Amino acid sequence: MENCIFCRIIRGEIPSRKIFEDERILVIEDITPQAPLHLLLVSKKHLVNCLDLSTQDDDLIGYIFRKAGEIARQKGYAESGFRVVQNNGAGAGQSVFHIHFHLLAGREFTWPPG
């Protein structure tokens, strides 16, 4: 998508603080962190949210969750815990309509979430 902010970041048109990148995903620091660790795991394939997923995306989504766990472990949050969040639609807090997952850690989280 031409004007999608995450597509523009993926193409290198907008700077970001990259943590990891490969052919499938980009992991960047959130510009308005809600926890000491707040990263965004962004699919390079433009999908709006989980409602756009098909069976062809099963490997991608599994890969994203595995990568979230790897990063949490590398950053020292495996023992204390971390949260992975994916919002679907404006009413659920989605503000960028390109599928992405928030990896949050480093503080206590409440339940149910906000």
C-alpha positions in Angstrom: 0.0 0.0 0.0 1.5 3.3 -1.1 0.6 5.5 1.8 0.7 2.9 4.6 3.1 4.1 7.3 4.5 0.6 7.9 4.9 -0.1 4.2 6.8 3.2 3.9 9.0 2.2 6.9 9.6 -1.3 5.3 10.6 0.4 2.0 13.0 2.7 4.0 11.2 5.9 3.2 10.6 6.6 6.9 13.4 6.0 9.4 12.9 3.6 12.3 14.9 2.0 15.0 15.3 -1.5 13.7 15.8 -4.4 16.0 15.6 -7.2 13.4 14.7 -7.6 9.7 14.5 -10.4 7.3 12.5 -11.2 4.2 9.2 -11.7 6.1 9.2 -9.3 9.0 10.6 -6.0 10.4 10.9 -5.5 14.2 11.2 -1.9 15.3 11.0 0.1 18.5 7.6 1.7 19.2 7.8 5.5 19.0 5.5 5.8 22.0 6.5 3.0 24.2 4.0 1.7 26.8 6.5 -0.5 28.6 10.3 -0.5 29.1 10.4 -3.0 26.2 7.9 -2.1 23.5 8.6 -3.5 20.0 6.5 -3.8 16.9 6.8 -7.0 14.9 5.5 -5.9 11.4 4.7 -8.3 8.6 6.3 -7.2 5.3 3.2 -8.6 3.6 0.5 -5.9 3.8 -2.5 -7.3 5.6 -4.9 -5.0 7.5 -5.3 -7.3 10.5 -6.1 -10.9 11.4 -9.4 -10.7 9.4 -7.2 -10.5 6.3 -5.3 -13.7 7.1 -5.7 -16.9 5.0 -4.3 -20.4 5.4 -1.3 -19.2 3.3 -0.4 -16.9 6.2 -0.2 -19.6 8.9 3.5 -20.0 8.7 4.0 -16.2 8.8 2.0 -15.8 12.0 3.7 -18.7 13.7 7.1 -17.2 12.7 6.1 -13.8 14.2 5.2 -15.4 17.6 8.4 -17.5 17.6 10.4 -14.4 16.9 8.6 -12.5 19.7 9.7 -15.3 22.1 13.3 -15.2 20.8 13.5 -11.5 21.3 11.9 -11.5 24.7 14.4 -14.2 25.8 17.4 -12.3 24.3 16.3 -9.1 26.1 16.0 -10.9 29.4 12.2 -11.0 29.8 11.5 -14.8 29.4 11.4 -15.4 33.2 9.6 -12.2 34.3 7.0 -12.4 31.5 6.0 -10.5 28.4 2.9 -9.7 26.4 2.2 -10.0 22.7 -0.8 -8.0 21.5 -2.5 -7.6 18.1 -5.4 -5.1 17.8 -8.1 -5.6 15.2 -10.1 -2.5 14.2 -10.2 1.0 15.6 -12.6 0.0 18.4 -9.9 -2.4 19.7 -7.1 0.3 19.5 -5.7 -0.4 16.0 -4.3 2.9 14.7 -2.2 1.6 11.8 -4.1 -0.7 9.5 -1.2 -3.0 8.6 -1.0 -6.1 10.7 1.6 -5.8 13.5 2.2 -7.3 16.9 3.2 -5.4 20.0 5.9 -7.1 22.2 5.7 -5.5 25.7 7.8 -6.3 28.8 9.5 -4.8 31.7 6.5 -3.9 33.9 3.5 -5.5 35.5 0.5 -5.9 33.3 -3.1 -6.0 34.5 -6.0 -8.2 33.4 -8.2 -7.6 31.7 -6.1 -5.2 29.5 -7.3 -1.6 29.0 
